[in-house]
Amino acid sequence: MIDLYTAATPNGWKASVTLEEMGLDYKVNAIDISTGDQKKPEFLKINPNGRIPAIVDHDVKDENGDGFAVFESGALMIYLAEKTGMLLPAEIQGRSRVIQWLMFQMGGIGPMMGQANVFYRYFPEKIQPAIERYQNESARLFGVLDRRLADNEYLAGDYSIADIANWCWVRTHAWSGVDIEPFEHLGRWVDLIAKRPAAIAGLNVPYNLEERMRSQAENEEEFKKNARKMLVTKGE
Ligand SMILES: N[C@@H](CCC(=O)N[C@@H](CS)C(=O)NCC(=O)O)C(=O)O
């Protein structure tokens, strides 16, 4: 059995969609990142970085006889792919291609869209050059994905953890204020993955997404206030 520690965010969904695609048995532990659950000492033992997502695989023991903990969503996805032999080819070139597009998300799409969210949504001061910097960079990265998807159904051969990682972020483009309209092939791919039962199930972890979106729309100011609190956290 696997314990998943997560919240309803793109990085959290990367883990839950992957677990759903693999049909693994897992228990959801909702972490309230707005009140700082992720900075508590017991959680820092699982993820020293104090962020979600993280997993503990109780089928595998660490050197202390505890379940094996994995943090960093990309590492977590590779771990699950290696555990199951799914969504990551074994052969060196295919495997490298998937990891390249996974790292593209980890080092590009995630951080740039994340900072676009910070400056466009959460900061009370609207610093236009910062907003434009991160939105433009996100759009540039969307262009890279779009060109790749112009003659490839998925990012790296068959559907893989690279698609899940990028999709979980790109689908939230409106929250970052980045238009997807100019990217025809990217739009096709977003819609294609959105139909997958495991993607739908994974997005409903840890909460039902539609209900959350409704309450978020009602409480957008409250949501932004909580997000701002995270931005000023010092130390861990
Ligand atoms: N590189 C990390 C990023 C994780 C991350 O930033 N998670 C956010 C939610 S999407 C979080 O836990 N934020 C809480 C905080 O900043 O304290 C990963 O991919 O796992």
The ligand as a Tripos MOL2 file, in Angstrom:
@<TRIPOS>MOLECULE
LIG
   20    19     1     0     0
SMALL
NO_CHARGES

@<TRIPOS>ATOM
      1 N1          9.4170   20.7260   -7.2040 N.3       1 LIG1
      2 C1          8.3700   20.3130   -6.3140 C.3       1 LIG1
      3 C2          7.3900   21.4520   -6.1370 C.3       1 LIG1
      4 C3          6.3120   21.1320   -5.1460 C.3       1 LIG1
      5 C4          5.4650   22.3480   -4.8130 C.2       1 LIG1
      6 O1          5.8410   23.5090   -5.0680 O.2       1 LIG1
      7 N2          4.2960   22.0930   -4.2420 N.am      1 LIG1
      8 C5          3.4430   23.1810   -3.8330 C.3       1 LIG1
      9 C6          2.0100   22.9110   -4.2620 C.3       1 LIG1
     10 S1          1.8760   22.8340   -6.0360 S.3       1 LIG1
     11 C7          3.4410   23.2850   -2.3160 C.2       1 LIG1
     12 O2          3.5110   22.2950   -1.6330 O.2       1 LIG1
     13 N3          3.3640   24.5210   -1.7930 N.am      1 LIG1
     14 C8          3.3380   24.7460   -0.3880 C.3       1 LIG1
     15 C9          4.4120   25.6930    0.0820 C.2       1 LIG1
     16 O3          5.0230   26.3630   -0.7580 O.co2     1 LIG1
     17 O4          4.6320   25.7440    1.2860 O.co2     1 LIG1
     18 C10         7.6670   19.0830   -6.9000 C.2       1 LIG1
     19 O5          7.5900   19.0190   -8.1180 O.co2     1 LIG1
     20 O6          7.2400   18.2060   -6.1310 O.co2     1 LIG1
@<TRIPOS>BOND
     1     1     2 1
     2     2     3 1
     3     2    18 1
     4     3     4 1
     5     4     5 1
     6     5     6 2
     7     5     7 1
     8     7     8 1
     9     8     9 1
    10     8    11 1
    11     9    10 1
    12    11    12 2
    13    11    13 1
    14    13    14 1
    15    14    15 1
    16    15    16 2
    17    15    17 1
    18    18    19 2
    19    18    20 1
@<TRIPOS>SUBSTRUCTURE
     1 LIG1         1 GROUP 0 **** ****
